[in-house]
Amino acid sequence: MTTIKSIDYYKILGIPRDADQQAIKQAFKHLAMKYHPDRNKSPDAEQRFKEVAEAYAVLSDPKKRAAYDAQGHAGVAGFSMDDLYGDINFDEIFGSHGFAGFGLNDDLFSRFFGAGARRSEPRVVRGGNIRLSLSIPLERVAL
């Protein structure tokens, strides 16, 4: 998890403490589009994007939010990247193309949070060349 312990997640998203899930999702969507490094070239855009993503990851999950509300950053300090981001459905937030409008592949958070982030499924790389050696008998080719 990034270390933004001095910044309140609610302030990062610009929402009140009693915000509902829809308000949290809308704030995240707006800020993610605003600060995404592929769209925003300011030097602090990537860091702001990470902060927004982390705030959303905590506040969008009722259990994580309750732990954060009760204990602040200490309540969510033990969460791994998978714990934080594993349950977020970006297709639901950004539409059926996920972050396609940002020019990102489907490995969004490992791109921003490093190789230490684990994935529960193998990564699929689309569009790469595939080479295969294949032996076919001449009789089969002549058909």
GIVEN-V158891 format. One record per residue. N is the residue number from 0. PSI is psi in degrees with one decimal (* if undefined). BURIAL is # if it has 16 or more other C-alpha atoms within 10 Angstrom, else .. Layout:
# GIVEN-V158891
N | PSI | BURIAL
N | PSI | BURIAL
This chain:
# GIVEN-V158891
0 | 142.1 | #
1 | 164.6 | .
2 | 86.1 | .
3 | 39.6 | .
4 | -22.6 | .
5 | -6.1 | .
6 | 130.6 | .
7 | 129.4 | .
8 | -36.2 | #
9 | -38.6 | #
10 | -36.8 | .
11 | -44.5 | #
12 | -10.7 | #
13 | 38.3 | #
14 | 156.7 | #
15 | 162.1 | .
16 | -23.9 | .
17 | 17.9 | .
18 | 141.8 | .
19 | 174.8 | .
20 | -36.7 | .
21 | -42.0 | .
22 | -38.3 | #
23 | -45.9 | #
24 | -43.5 | #
25 | -41.9 | .
26 | -43.6 | #
27 | -48.3 | #
28 | -45.9 | #
29 | -47.9 | .
30 | -35.0 | #
31 | -40.7 | #
32 | -36.6 | #
33 | -42.0 | .
34 | 2.5 | #
35 | 128.5 | #
36 | -23.9 | #
37 | -18.1 | .
38 | -27.1 | .
39 | 117.2 | .
40 | 7.5 | .
41 | 150.0 | .
42 | -27.3 | .
43 | 5.5 | .
44 | -44.4 | #
45 | -44.4 | #
46 | -43.1 | #
47 | -40.4 | #
48 | -43.5 | #
49 | -43.0 | #
50 | -44.8 | #
51 | -44.0 | #
52 | -41.9 | #
53 | -42.9 | #
54 | -43.9 | #
55 | -42.9 | #
56 | -37.7 | #
57 | -49.4 | #
58 | -21.0 | #
59 | -16.3 | #
60 | 120.3 | .
61 | -39.6 | .
62 | -44.9 | .
63 | -39.0 | #
64 | -42.7 | #
65 | -41.1 | .
66 | -41.0 | #
67 | -44.7 | #
68 | -36.1 | .
69 | -39.2 | .
70 | 4.8 | .
71 | -149.8 | #
72 | -26.4 | #
73 | -30.1 | .
74 | -21.9 | .
75 | 9.8 | #
76 | -29.5 | .
77 | 0.1 | .
78 | 137.9 | .
79 | 175.6 | .
80 | -41.3 | #
81 | -40.7 | .
82 | -41.7 | .
83 | -49.6 | #
84 | -8.6 | #
85 | -30.3 | .
86 | 3.7 | .
87 | 127.3 | .
88 | 97.3 | .
89 | -27.2 | .
90 | -37.8 | .
91 | -36.6 | .
92 | -45.9 | .
93 | 7.6 | .
94 | -179.9 | .
95 | -14.9 | .
96 | 7.2 | .
97 | -122.6 | #
98 | 21.0 | #
99 | -34.2 | .
100 | -16.4 | .
101 | -7.1 | .
102 | 28.3 | .
103 | 153.9 | .
104 | -178.3 | .
105 | 12.8 | #
106 | 48.1 | .
107 | -55.7 | .
108 | -27.3 | #
109 | -27.2 | .
110 | -41.4 | .
111 | -29.2 | .
112 | 11.7 | .
113 | 171.8 | .
114 | -14.6 | .
115 | -15.4 | .
116 | 129.8 | #
117 | 151.8 | .
118 | 144.7 | .
119 | -12.6 | .
120 | 155.7 | .
121 | 149.5 | .
122 | 135.1 | .
123 | 123.8 | .
124 | 118.4 | .
125 | 144.2 | .
126 | -1.2 | .
127 | 156.9 | .
128 | 142.6 | .
129 | 128.4 | .
130 | 138.2 | .
131 | 128.2 | .
132 | 130.2 | .
133 | 131.4 | .
134 | 124.9 | .
135 | 130.0 | .
136 | 144.8 | .
137 | -35.5 | .
138 | -36.4 | .
139 | -37.8 | .
140 | -35.9 | .
141 | -10.4 | .
142 | * | .
